[in-house]
C-alpha cells in the first residue's frame, strides 16, 4: 500500500507517544521475481558459463599452447583476473538488484552507456550462437538412422575426394582427402536437402558477397530453438530456473558417458598424452598468456551483463562470494574434463588413420564438434545412441547460454523502463525473440557460416573485453573500492580481503587491458576453411564491433550536455551515483502492514527522490531514513542498502549543504524514535537483520551528534541528545 508521509520535523509528525502502540511492524514484499530455490540460481549461472566453448575451445587452446604447461597461465589468469571479475559482477547485481542499464545510476551515471553496449552485444551473440544450436539440432535429427549419414562415402553429395579409412586397409590419406563427416558438414551447410535426394552446388555461395538463399531446413530448426527459448523465459526466472535443472545437468551426464566410452577406445592414451604433455618453452611466448586470459574471460563470462541479471534476483544476504568460487571451479573443471572427452577420441582417430594426433587435431571451433567427433562416433559400436546423446548435450549447452544472454537484455530493459514493460514481459520477450530470429536469417544461408564467423570475431571479440574493462574501472576507481567493499560487507557480514581489493583495483583491469592491446596488435588474418575474408569484410567487422561500443561515448556526451551547471559541476554530478539507494518503485511494491493489535492499519510510504547535486544532500538523507522507517527497515534484504547510505554520510561523501546539522537534528530524532517503535514493538525485533538495522540508524544519528546512543540492542545509554534513556523506555513501554 502506498501513501505519503507527514512532513518530518513538524511538531505533529504523526508518531508520538500517544500512537506508539498502534504503529504496526512493517514487512516489505518486493514484487521483483526471486529464484524459487538457491539451486535454480546456481544451475543458471553454471549453465551460462559452461557452454559450447568449454567443449570445443579449451581443448584446442590447451594443446596448441603447450598442453599441460598451459594450465599454469590458465590457472593464474583465472585466480587474478577471471574469478575476481566474476565475483564483482555477482556482488553488483545482488546488491543493487537491477539490470545492466539502470545499475549505473547507482555506480557512476556517466558510464550508463555500458549497459546499452552490453544489450547490443548480447543481440549480436543471439544472431549467430543460436544458429550453431540449430546445426546441432539438424545433426540430432539426422542421427535417427541405423547408419549415420556421415559414416561412408556412398551418399549422393560425396565427392571424389571423400576418403573413408575406418575398417579399410591400405588407405592413403592426402592433403586433399576429406572424411565423410567433413563432406557432410560442409555440403550440409551449403544446401544439403533434408530429403537427401539432391545437393546444392558449392558455387551457390562464393563467400560473403554471395551467401545464397535461406535454407528452410535450418530455419525450421532455428524456429524450434527459439520456441523453446521463449517458453523458458517468458515468465521470468521462476520458469527458466526450472528448465535449467534439465539443460544444465544433462550435459554432465552425457560428458561422463562419453568420457567412459572414449577411455575404452584403442589409441585413447595417445590423445591424452598429446593433450597434457607439457611444452615448457611455450610459457615464454606472449601469445600463450593472451590465449589463457581470453579463454578464462570468455569462459566465465563477466561483462556480458548475465551475471548482473541473474544475481539481481537473489536475496540480499545470499553468499555471492561462495557462489562465485563454486561456479568458477565447476566451469574450469568442466573445461578440463572436456579435454579428456575430446582427446581420447582424437587419439582413437589417429590410431585408425595411422597418423599423429596433431594431424587429426587440426580442426578447431565448431568443426571439432561437427566433423571430428561425429566422425569418430560414426565408427563406434552403438553409433546412433552416442550421436543422439552427443548432440543433445550440444543443444542443452547452447540453450543455457542463450537463456542467460537474453535474460541479460530482458532484465536490463524491464528495469530501465518499468512503466512500459514491467507488466508486459511476455510481449517484450516475444518481440525480442522475433528480432533475434530475423537477425539470424543471414546465418541460415548457404554461406551462413561465413557470417557466423564474422559476428563471432567482431560482434563480440574486443568489444566485450573493452566493456568489461570499463566496467571494472568504473566500479573500482569511480564508484570506489571502499564503497564497493562496504556494499559486499553489508551483504555478507564481512568485507572482502586485501587480495580481492587489489585485484579489483589493479590486477583485473590490467588483465583486460592486456587482452585488448594484444588482440589489436596481433590480429591474425580471418579465414574459414579455404576462404580468406576480403579486406572490405574486415572493415564491416570493425563497424559491427564499434556499433555496440559507440553507445558508451555517445551516452557520456549526452549526459554531460544535458546536465546543468559548469563543466566542473557537470563532471561532479555525472561521476557521482545518482542514488545511493537502489530504485524502489511504488507501483511495484506490495506493502503489508502487520500488527499484533490491528492487521488493517494502513502503512505510509515515501519514495526515494534523486539527489543529484550536493545541495540535495539533506533531502536524500531524509528520504533514505524515511525508506528505512516505512517498510524497508524490517526487510533483511533492504538493510544493507541503508547501511551504504550511512557509510556515505560517515565517509563524508554525502554532505548536508546549506542546512546546518542542528536543523535536521529533530528529523533524525523522530526517525530514530519511529524506527525503534517499528522494530522493537513488533515481531521484526527478533530478527538479526532488525538488530543490525537498528544499529545502522544509531550510527547515522551518532555520526551527526544527535544521539549519544552506542548500543540499541536493548541497552540504552544517556547521551548528548534531547532523548534520555527514560524517555525512550517510556515511549516504547519497555
C-alpha positions in Angstrom: 0.0 0.0 0.0 1.5 3.3 -1.0 0.9 6.7 0.5 2.7 9.8 1.7 4.5 10.6 4.9 3.7 13.6 7.0 6.4 16.2 6.8 9.2 15.2 9.2 10.4 17.8 11.6 6.9 19.2 12.1 5.5 19.4 15.5 2.9 16.8 14.6 4.8 14.1 12.9 2.2 11.5 13.4 4.4 9.3 15.5 4.1 10.4 19.2 3.8 8.5 22.4 0.1 8.6 22.1 0.0 6.5 19.0 3.1 4.4 19.6 1.2 1.3 20.5 -0.8 1.5 17.3 2.2 1.6 15.0 2.4 -1.7 13.1 5.6 -3.7 12.4 6.0 -3.4 8.7 7.2 -6.1 6.3 8.0 -5.4 2.7 7.4 -7.7 -0.1 9.2 -6.7 -3.3 7.3 -7.8 -6.5 10.6 -8.4 -8.3 11.0 -12.0 -9.2 13.1 -14.2 -7.0 14.6 -17.6 -7.5 12.4 -20.3 -6.1 15.5 -22.2 -4.9 19.1 -21.5 -4.5 20.0 -24.3 -6.9 17.9 -22.6 -9.6 20.3 -19.7 -9.5 23.5 -21.8 -9.3 22.4 -24.0 -12.2 21.5 -21.0 -14.3 25.0 -19.4 -13.7 26.7 -22.7 -14.3 24.6 -23.3 -17.4 25.5 -19.8 -18.8 29.2 -20.1 -18.0 29.6 -23.7 -19.3 28.8 -23.5 -22.9 29.9 -25.0 -26.3 33.2 -23.1 -26.0 34.2 -25.2 -23.0 33.9 -28.3 -25.1 35.5 -27.1 -28.4 37.7 -24.1 -27.5 39.5 -25.1 -24.3 40.9 -28.4 -25.5 42.2 -26.8 -28.7 43.7 -23.8 -26.9 45.3 -26.1 -24.4 47.1 -28.4 -26.8 48.0 -25.5 -29.1 49.7 -23.6 -26.3 51.8 -26.2 -24.6 49.5 -28.9 -23.3 49.8 -29.4 -19.5 52.1 -26.3 -19.4 49.1 -24.2 -20.5 47.4 -24.9 -17.2 49.8 -22.7 -15.4 48.9 -19.4 -17.2 45.3 -20.5 -17.3 45.0 -21.0 -13.5 46.9 -17.8 -12.8 44.7 -15.8 -15.1 41.6 -17.3 -13.5 42.8 -16.5 -10.0 43.9 -12.9 -10.6 41.6 -11.9 -13.5 38.6 -14.1 -14.3 37.3 -15.1 -10.8 37.6 -11.5 -9.3 35.6 -10.1 -12.2 33.1 -12.9 -11.9 32.7 -12.2 -8.1 32.5 -8.5 -8.7 29.6 -8.8 -11.1 27.7 -11.2 -8.9 28.1 -8.8 -6.0 27.0 -5.8 -8.0 23.9 -7.4 -9.3 22.9 -8.8 -5.9 23.4 -5.5 -4.0 21.7 -3.2 -6.4 19.1 -5.7 -7.6 18.7 -4.2 -11.1 19.8 -4.9 -14.7 22.8 -3.8 -16.7 21.4 -0.4 -17.8 19.8 1.1 -14.7 22.6 -0.2 -12.3 24.8 2.6 -13.5 22.7 5.3 -11.8 23.9 3.7 -8.5 27.5 3.4 -9.6 28.6 6.1 -12.0 25.9 7.6 -14.2 28.3 8.7 -17.0 29.1 5.1 -17.7 25.4 4.1 -18.3 26.3 3.6 -22.0 28.0 0.3 -20.9 24.5 -1.1 -20.2 23.3 -0.3 -23.7 26.5 -1.7 -25.2 26.0 -4.9 -23.4 22.5 -5.3 -24.8 23.7 -4.7 -28.3 26.5 -7.3 -27.9 24.0 -9.8 -26.5 21.9 -9.3 -29.6 24.8 -10.0 -31.9 25.6 -13.1 -29.9 22.0 -14.3 -30.3 22.2 -13.7 -34.1 24.9 -16.4 -34.6 25.0 -18.5 -31.5 21.5 -19.9 -31.9 22.4 -20.9 -35.5 25.1 -23.2 -34.1 22.5 -24.8 -31.9 20.3 -25.1 -35.0 23.1 -27.0 -36.7 23.3 -29.3 -33.7 19.5 -29.9 -33.9 19.9 -30.7 -37.6 22.5 -33.3 -36.7 20.3 -34.6 -33.9 17.5 -35.2 -36.4 19.9 -36.8 -38.9 21.2 -39.2 -36.2 17.9 -41.1 -36.1 19.0 -43.8 -38.6 20.7 -47.2 -38.3 23.6 -45.9 -40.3 24.6 -42.3 -39.7 24.7 -40.3 -42.9 28.3 -39.3 -42.4 29.6 -42.8 -41.9 30.7 -43.6 -45.5 31.3 -42.1 -49.0 28.3 -43.7 -50.7 26.0 -40.7 -50.5 24.9 -38.6 -53.4 26.6 -35.5 -52.0 30.1 -37.1 -51.7 32.9 -36.0 -54.0 35.9 -38.0 -55.4 38.0 -36.6 -52.5 35.9 -38.4 -49.9 38.1 -40.9 -48.1 36.8 -43.4 -45.7 39.6 -45.1 -43.7 37.6 -46.8 -41.0 37.6 -50.6 -41.4 39.8 -50.4 -44.5 43.4 -51.3 -45.2 45.9 -49.6 -47.5 44.1 -46.3 -47.5 46.2 -43.3 -48.4 45.3 -40.0 -46.7 46.4 -37.0 -48.7 46.1 -33.2 -48.2 43.1 -33.2 -50.5 41.4 -36.0 -48.7 38.2 -35.3 -46.8 36.3 -37.6 -44.5 32.6 -38.4 -44.9 31.9 -36.3 -41.8 33.7 -33.3 -43.3 31.9 -33.5 -46.6 28.5 -33.9 -44.8 29.2 -30.9 -42.6 30.4 -28.6 -45.5 27.9 -29.8 -48.0 25.1 -29.8 -45.4 25.9 -26.2 -44.7 26.0 -25.4 -48.4 22.5 -26.6 -49.1 22.1 -30.3 -48.2 18.4 -31.1 -48.6 16.6 -32.9 -45.8 15.3 -35.5 -48.2 18.8 -36.3 -49.2 18.0 -36.6 -52.9 20.0 -33.7 -54.2 22.9 -31.4 -53.1 23.1 -27.7 -53.9 26.3 -26.7 -55.8 29.1 -25.2 -53.8 29.2 -22.2 -56.2 25.8 -21.2 -54.8 27.9 -19.4 -52.2 31.2 -17.9 -53.2 31.7 -16.1 -49.9 30.2 -13.0 -48.2 29.4 -11.3 -51.5 27.0 -14.1 -52.4 25.8 -16.1 -49.4 22.9 -17.7 -51.3 19.4 -18.2 -50.1 18.0 -19.1 -46.7 17.6 -22.8 -46.3 14.3 -23.8 -44.9 15.6 -26.8 -43.1 17.9 -24.8 -40.8 15.3 -22.1 -40.5 12.8 -24.7 -39.1 15.5 -25.9 -36.7 16.1 -22.3 -35.5 12.4 -21.7 -35.2 12.2 -24.7 -32.8 15.1 -23.5 -30.8 13.6 -20.0 -30.3 10.3 -21.5 -29.4 12.0 -23.4 -26.6 13.8 -20.2 -25.6 10.6 -18.2 -25.5 8.6 -20.5 -23.3 11.6 -20.9 -21.0 12.0 -17.1 -20.5 8.5 -15.6 -20.9 7.6 -15.9 -17.2 10.9 -14.9 -15.7 13.4 -16.7 -13.5 10.7 -18.9 -12.0 10.3 -20.7 -15.3 13.9 -20.6 -16.6 15.0 -21.7 -13.1 13.1 -25.0 -13.6 14.3 -25.6 -17.2 17.9 -25.4 -16.2 17.5 -28.4 -14.0 17.5 -30.3 -17.2 19.6 -28.2 -19.6 22.4 -27.6 -17.0 22.6 -31.2 -15.6 22.1 -33.3 -18.7 25.4 -32.3 -20.3 27.4 -33.6 -17.3 25.7 -37.0 -17.6 26.5 -37.2 -21.3 30.1 -36.0 -20.7 30.6 -38.7 -18.1 29.2 -41.4 -20.5 31.4 -40.1 -23.4 34.4 -40.0 -21.1 34.0 -43.6 -20.2 33.4 -44.6 -23.8 36.4 -42.6 -25.0 38.7 -44.1 -22.4 37.9 -47.6 -23.7 38.8 -46.8 -27.3 42.1 -48.1 -28.9 44.6 -45.3 -29.0 42.9 -43.1 -26.4 46.1 -42.9 -24.4 47.8 -41.2 -27.3 45.3 -38.4 -27.3 45.6 -37.9 -23.5 49.4 -37.7 -23.7 49.1 -35.2 -26.6 46.6 -33.2 -24.6 48.6 -32.9 -21.4 52.2 -33.4 -22.4 53.8 -30.1 -21.2 55.9 -27.9 -23.5 57.5 -25.6 -21.0 59.2 -23.4 -23.7 55.7 -22.3 -24.7 55.4 -20.3 -21.4 57.9 -17.8 -22.8 55.6 -16.9 -25.6 53.3 -13.9 -25.1 50.5 -15.4 -27.2 50.1 -18.3 -24.7 49.3 -15.9 -21.9 47.0 -13.9 -24.1 45.1 -17.0 -25.0 44.9 -18.1 -21.4 43.5 -14.7 -20.4 41.0 -14.6 -23.3 39.9 -18.2 -22.6 39.1 -17.6 -18.9 37.3 -14.3 -19.6 35.0 -15.7 -22.3 34.5 -18.9 -20.4 33.4 -17.3 -17.1 31.5 -14.5 -18.9 31.9 -11.4 -16.8 31.0 -8.2 -18.7 28.1 -9.8 -20.6 25.6 -8.5 -18.1 24.2 -12.0 -17.5 25.7 -12.3 -14.0 24.3 -8.9 -13.1 20.8 -10.0 -14.2 20.8 -13.5 -12.7 22.2 -12.3 -9.3 19.8 -9.4 -9.1 17.0 -12.0 -8.3 18.9 -13.3 -5.3 18.1 -12.5 -1.6 20.2 -9.6 -0.4 22.1 -11.7 2.1 22.9 -14.5 -0.3 26.5 -15.6 -0.1 27.6 -14.5 -3.5 31.3 -15.0 -2.6 30.8 -18.7 -2.2 28.7 -18.8 -5.3 31.4 -17.2 -7.3 34.1 -19.7 -6.1 31.9 -22.7 -6.6 30.6 -21.8 -10.1 34.1 -20.8 -11.3 35.6 -24.1 -10.1 32.8 -26.0 -11.8 33.3 -24.1 -15.0 37.1 -24.6 -15.1 36.9 -28.3 -14.2 34.3 -28.8 -16.9 36.7 -27.4 -19.5 39.5 -29.6 -18.2 37.4 -32.8 -18.3 36.0 -31.9 -21.7 39.6 -32.1 -22.9 39.8 -35.8 -22.0 36.4 -36.4 -23.7 37.7 -34.8 -26.9 41.3 -36.1 -27.0 40.6 -39.7 -26.2 38.5 -39.7 -29.4 41.2 -37.8 -31.3 43.8 -40.5 -30.2 41.4 -43.1 -31.4 41.1 -41.4 -34.8 44.9 -41.1 -35.1 45.2 -44.8 -34.3 42.7 -45.6 -37.1 44.3 -43.3 -39.6 47.8 -44.4 -38.6 48.9 -40.8 -38.3 50.0 -38.5 -35.5 47.4 -36.9 -33.2 48.3 -33.4 -34.2 47.4 -34.3 -37.8 43.9 -35.3 -36.6 43.6 -32.3 -34.2 43.9 -29.6 -36.9 40.2 -28.8 -36.7 39.1 -26.2 -34.2 35.9 -24.3 -33.2 32.6 -25.8 -34.5 34.5 -28.1 -36.9 35.7 -30.0 -33.9 32.2 -30.7 -32.8 30.6 -31.1 -36.3 33.3 -33.0 -38.1 35.9 -34.7 -35.9 33.8 -36.0 -33.1 30.8 -37.1 -35.2 33.3 -39.0 -37.5 34.6 -40.9 -34.5 31.1 -41.6 -33.2 30.0 -42.9 -36.6 32.6 -45.7 -36.4 31.8 -46.8 -32.8 29.6 -49.6 -31.7 26.2 -48.1 -30.9 27.0 -45.1 -33.0 23.3 -43.9 -33.2 22.9 -43.8 -29.5 26.2 -41.9 -28.9 25.4 -39.5 -31.8 22.0 -38.7 -30.3 23.2 -38.0 -26.7 26.2 -36.1 -28.0 24.0 -33.6 -30.0 21.5 -33.5 -27.2 24.4 -32.3 -25.0 25.4 -29.7 -27.5 21.8 -28.4 -27.8 21.4 -28.1 -24.0 24.8 -26.5 -23.6 23.9 -23.9 -26.1 20.4 -23.3 -24.7 21.7 -22.5 -21.2 23.9 -19.8 -22.6 21.1 -18.4 -24.8 18.8 -18.2 -21.7 21.5 -16.2 -19.9 22.2 -13.8 -22.8 18.6 -13.0 -23.5 17.8 -12.7 -19.8 20.5 -10.0 -19.6 18.7 -7.9 -22.2 15.2 -8.6 -20.7 16.2 -7.7 -17.1 18.2 -4.6 -18.3 15.3 -3.2 -20.4 12.5 -4.0 -17.9 14.4 -2.4 -15.0 15.2 0.7 -17.0 11.7 1.1 -18.5 9.4 -0.4 -15.9 6.4 1.8 -16.8 6.4 0.4 -20.3 7.4 -3.2 -19.9 7.1 -4.3 -16.3 3.6 -5.7 -16.9 4.2 -6.8 -20.5 7.1 -9.2 -20.0 5.5 -11.9 -22.2 5.0 -9.5 -25.1 8.5 -8.0 -24.7 10.2 -11.4 -24.7 8.2 -12.4 -27.8 9.3 -9.2 -29.6 12.9 -9.9 -28.6 12.8 -13.5 -29.8 11.3 -12.4 -33.1 14.1 -9.8 -33.5 16.7 -12.4 -32.7 15.2 -14.8 -35.2 15.1 -12.2 -38.0 18.6 -11.1 -37.2 19.8 -14.8 -37.6 18.4 -15.3 -41.1 21.7 -14.3 -42.8 23.4 -17.1 -40.9 21.0 -19.6 -42.3 22.0 -19.2 -45.9 24.4 -21.4 -47.9 27.3 -19.1 -46.8 25.8 -18.5 -43.4 28.9 -20.0 -41.7 30.9 -17.0 -43.0 28.5 -14.6 -41.3 28.7 -16.7 -38.1 32.5 -16.4 -38.1 32.4 -12.6 -38.8 29.9 -12.0 -36.0 31.8 -14.2 -33.6 35.1 -12.4 -34.2 33.9 -8.8 -34.4 30.4 -8.7 -32.8 31.8 -9.9 -29.5 35.6 -10.1 -29.5 37.3 -7.0 -28.4 34.1 -5.1 -27.8 33.0 -7.2 -24.8 36.5 -7.1 -23.4 36.6 -3.3 -23.6 33.2 -3.2 -21.9 34.4 -5.4 -19.2 37.5 -3.2 -18.8 35.4 0.0 -18.4 33.1 -1.8 -16.0 36.0 -2.8 -13.8 37.4 0.8 -13.9 34.0 2.4 -13.2 33.4 0.3 -10.2 36.9 0.2 -8.7 38.0 3.7 -9.4 35.0 5.9 -9.8 32.4 4.2 -7.5 35.3 3.5 -5.2 36.7 0.2 -3.9 36.0 1.3 -0.4 32.3 1.8 -1.1 32.1 -1.4 -3.1 33.8 -3.3 -0.3 31.3 -1.8 2.1 28.5 -3.0 -0.1 29.8 -6.5 0.0 30.2 -6.3 3.8 26.6 -5.2 4.1 25.5 -8.4 2.2 27.9 -10.9 3.6 28.7 -9.5 7.0 32.4 -9.2 6.3 34.4 -7.0 3.9 36.4 -8.5 1.0 40.0 -9.3 1.8 43.1 -7.4 0.6 43.6 -9.9 -2.3 40.2 -9.1 -3.8 40.5 -5.4 -3.4 43.9 -5.4 -5.1 42.6 -7.5 -7.9 39.6 -5.2 -8.5 41.6 -2.0 -8.4 44.7 -3.0 -10.4 45.2 -6.6 -11.5 41.9 -7.3 -13.2 41.8 -4.1 -15.2 45.4 -4.7 -16.2 44.3 -8.3 -17.2 41.7 -6.9 -19.5 43.8 -4.2 -20.9 46.5 -6.8 -21.7 44.0 -8.8 -23.7 42.7 -5.8 -25.6 46.1 -4.5 -26.6 47.4 -7.9 -27.6 44.4 -8.7 -29.7 44.6 -5.4 -31.6 48.3 -5.6 -32.2 48.4 -9.1 -33.4 45.1 -9.7 -35.2 45.6 -12.8 -37.3 44.0 -13.0 -40.8 40.4 -14.2 -40.7 39.8 -17.4 -42.6 37.3 -20.2 -42.7 38.1 -23.5 -44.5 39.8 -22.3 -47.7 38.0 -18.9 -47.7 40.0 -15.8 -46.8 37.9 -12.9 -45.7 38.4 -9.9 -48.0 39.6 -6.6 -46.7 36.1 -5.0 -47.1 34.6 -7.6 -44.8 37.2 -6.9 -42.1 36.1 -3.2 -42.3 32.5 -4.3 -42.0 33.6 -6.4 -38.9 35.1 -3.3 -37.2 32.0 -1.3 -37.9 29.9 -4.1 -36.3 32.2 -4.0 -33.3 32.1 -0.3 -33.0 28.3 -0.2 -33.3 28.0 -1.7 -29.9 30.9 0.1 -28.2 29.9 3.5 -29.5 27.0 3.8 -27.1 29.4 4.4 -24.3 30.9 7.7 -25.6 27.5 8.7 -27.0 25.9 8.5 -23.6 28.8 10.2 -22.0 28.4 13.2 -24.3 24.6 13.2 -23.9 24.9 13.1 -20.1 27.4 16.0 -20.0 25.4 18.1 -22.4 22.0 17.7 -20.6 23.3 18.1 -17.1 23.0 21.8 -15.9 25.9 23.7 -14.5 29.5 24.4 -15.3 31.8 21.7 -16.8 33.2 21.0 -13.3 29.8 20.8 -11.8 28.6 18.5 -14.6 31.5 16.2 -14.2 30.9 16.1 -10.4 27.3 15.2 -10.9 27.9 12.7 -13.7 30.6 10.8 -11.8 28.6 10.6 -8.5 25.9 8.0 -8.0 22.5 9.5 -8.6 21.0 7.3 -6.0 22.8 5.8 -3.0 19.8 3.5 -2.6 18.6 1.4 -5.5 15.3 2.2 -7.2 12.2 1.2 -5.4 9.1 1.9 -7.5 5.9 2.4 -5.5 3.9 0.7 -8.2 6.0 -2.4 -7.9 5.9 -2.8 -4.2 3.3 -4.5 -2.0 3.5 -3.0 1.5 2.0 -5.4 4.0 1.1 -4.0 7.4 1.5 -6.4 10.3 0.3 -5.6 13.7 -0.4 -7.7 16.8 -3.4 -5.4 17.5 -4.6 -4.3 14.2 -3.9 -6.1 10.9 -5.7 -3.4 8.9 -3.6 -0.4 10.0 -2.5 1.5 6.8 1.1 1.9 6.1 2.6 5.1 4.7 5.4 5.0 2.0 7.6 7.7 0.7 9.7 7.0 -2.5 13.3 7.9 -2.6 14.0 11.1 -4.5 17.0 11.7 -6.7 19.7 13.8 -5.1 21.9 14.7 -8.0 23.6 17.8 -6.5 25.3 18.4 -3.2 22.6 20.8 -2.0 20.1 18.0 -2.1 22.1 16.0 0.4 19.8 16.7 3.4 16.8 15.7 1.2 18.5 12.5 0.2 19.3 11.8 3.9 15.7 12.3 5.0 14.4 10.2 2.1 16.8 7.4 3.0 15.7 7.4 6.6 12.0 7.5 5.5 12.6 4.5 3.4 14.3 2.8 6.3 11.3 3.6 8.6 8.5 2.9 6.2 8.8 -0.7 5.3 12.4 -1.4 4.4 13.5 -1.3 8.0 12.2 -4.8 8.7 13.3 -6.3 5.4 16.6 -8.1 5.8 17.3 -7.5 2.1 17.0 -3.8 2.4 19.2 -3.3 5.5 22.4 -3.2 3.5 21.1 -0.5 1.2 20.7 1.8 4.1 24.0 0.8 5.7 25.5 2.1 2.5 23.7 5.4 3.0 25.1 5.6 6.5 28.6 4.9 5.1 28.3 7.7 2.6 27.5 10.1 5.4 30.2 8.8 7.7 32.8 8.9 4.9 31.9 12.4 4.0 30.6 11.5 0.5 27.1 12.6 1.4 27.1 16.2 2.6 24.3 18.3 4.2 24.9 21.6 2.4 23.0 24.8 3.3 21.2 23.0 6.1 23.1 23.1 9.4 23.1 19.8 11.3 21.0 21.3 14.1 18.2 21.8 11.7 18.0 18.2 10.8 18.5 17.0 14.3 14.8 16.9 15.0 14.2 14.9 11.9 16.8 12.4 12.9 15.4 12.1 16.5 11.9 11.5 15.2 13.2 8.9 12.7 15.2 7.1 15.3 12.1 7.1 17.6 10.0 5.8 14.8 12.4 3.1 13.9 12.7 1.9 17.5 8.9 1.7 17.7 8.7 -0.3 14.4 11.4 -2.7 15.2 11.2 -3.2 18.9 7.4 -3.1 19.2 6.8 -5.7 16.5 7.9 -9.2 15.6 10.8 -7.9 13.5 12.8 -7.1 16.6 13.6 -10.8 17.0 15.5 -10.9 13.7 19.2 -10.4 13.4 18.6 -8.2 10.4 16.3 -6.0 12.6 19.0 -5.5 15.2 21.6 -4.7 12.5 19.3 -2.1 11.0 18.7 -0.5 14.5 22.4 -0.2 14.9 22.6 1.3 11.4 20.4 4.2 12.3 22.1 4.6 15.6 25.4 5.1 13.7 23.7 7.6 11.4 22.5 9.5 14.5 25.8 9.3 16.3 27.6 10.5 13.2 25.6 13.7 13.3 25.9 14.1 17.1 22.2 13.9 17.5 22.0 10.9 19.9 24.7 9.5 22.1 23.4 6.0 21.7 26.1 3.4 21.3 24.1 0.2 21.6 20.5 -0.2 20.7 20.2 -4.0 21.2 18.3 -3.5 24.4 20.9 -1.3 26.1 20.4 2.4 26.1 22.8 5.0 27.5 22.4 8.6 28.3 23.8 10.9 25.6 24.0 14.4 24.3 20.7 14.5 22.5 17.3 15.6 23.7 16.2 12.0 24.3 17.2 10.3 27.6 17.0 6.6 28.4 13.8 7.0 30.5 12.2 8.9 27.6 12.9 6.0 25.1 11.8 3.4 27.6 8.6 5.4 28.3 8.0 5.8 24.5 8.4 2.1 23.8 6.7 1.0 27.0 9.8 -1.0 27.9 
